[in-house]
């Protein structure tokens, strides 16, 4: 009774407050402040209530249920106001349209609440049922999202005479978008809870709806609603997590929810389909230029602006060949017009012979015309930068969906398929490279607008690739299988091409992690490695070409994550690089990588990968020992700063050497002699290292010789044993 009386008292207070200001027009400025404060208070109250309950309970606290309870009460308060005659501010030209839509939206909300109530009743009867639990979480998340959108139909409107800073932030379109989103949520929830499998993928619909809301003015907070973006993102989070959990519970071998269409939607949301975006940008830019030419038709004679455009094109032709292919569409609008060239060109045009009947213009108009063209160019450039900034902000918000998807993969591991996850690698790598390139371009042009957003987007993409997506293993995906050889080989080659185009260490590390993911989840790694010379070509290009963009960090990351597989694929090309390296510095870097490569000794009896690694070392050890011996004969490589790295590589290599031929033993003995010579001519640190290495090599040679003698003795004994046993068998038969 006390709770009911308290609730009734609150509603009476709302009615008294509403009737006291009835008929009074509140100024728009005050309405904006009230609206911002209203949504800020909602977000703060939900956060505070969640924090309090988290501290009071020792077990798990359902944040989505807490948020839903608060939002439901707030929506009920709005209903009380409307029943009392209150009306929303709106800029709609026809007020009847808004009133006719409102009952439909309420019915949609009531339908969602009804489905949630039915699932809650089922859950109370069978709380241990995991499928019912997943349905409850999905209903709670979708209902929270629906109530948040319902409340965002409240807006402070704007004055009719006021110019809107953001043309996309239109209250009428916003109202229509919210109503459509609520209807979509209702249909999605019905598909999720349907007893029979439906043709439509409800997770696809949910991903599209969440991405659209996050990319809209609602998600960006461009309509003066204070903390509403935070509230929107939290409700999107609850709905997306609930949909993922239920999709995982409903997934079977024959029915998958996280398919290529869902992944394509998520990739589009973060801008990862770079090829399609470039084509669209080119078409848009052509359309804009044609519109501008039409608008300026009254201003020119046709020759002045065509000459100015030709001048712009000639300036743009001076761009480097490397940047021309990838950035031709983008750089066209960023070329700065040389005002001196333009003015001189216009003055030459004014000095030309004209007919006596033609009215000559004053030469002062030439400077004004040049200034006008420059102003138009600056305005176009500023508009393009503003659009690009908004686009990057939308992409940055949509990364939330990918972060939630791969942030807790164990909670919905049934969703993942190896081939689907692998298809995301190249689009994300290319989009990250494009974003990073745009950052460098902004730095060169000293543009501060949008740089922080681009940097945040690049960091989020890096984190997604390195710490989330590429960490997945097929063993943690029960419904998935290993990548087939053809797909794995194509991915490795494509990612290797991206490595050749990298311009930063972070991009190189992301590419290395992507290759690690492919090789780790390939069905036949040996066949993938042997079917192409990708890694041999990468090492050769890195060690011989000065213009290469491949960095040593790529090989470092590969060795750290796949040590034994790296031994199988890198020993041979690195051995060649010790002699073919383009400089002593790069040869020293090769030996540094070799020391990292041989830091782990493979055990051929442990696993297939280690067996392959041991065979690779054994087949290349003689050539590698000969290369090291030749290196220590080079006067440039004998310098302490270089020979120290070479000796460290030898120190790591010696324990990995197994039984070898007599020629290999001779080569090892020759290497020892060269190390002894180096010991007599270098510093104390080098002397100590050489002395230690000579002893280790002696021990290794002795061990190999003993093993060789032991094998010879066994081979001599084995024929005698077999012949004696045969004689005994014959005697037994005669008896």
Beta strands, then each sheet from edge to edge (+ up, - down):
end
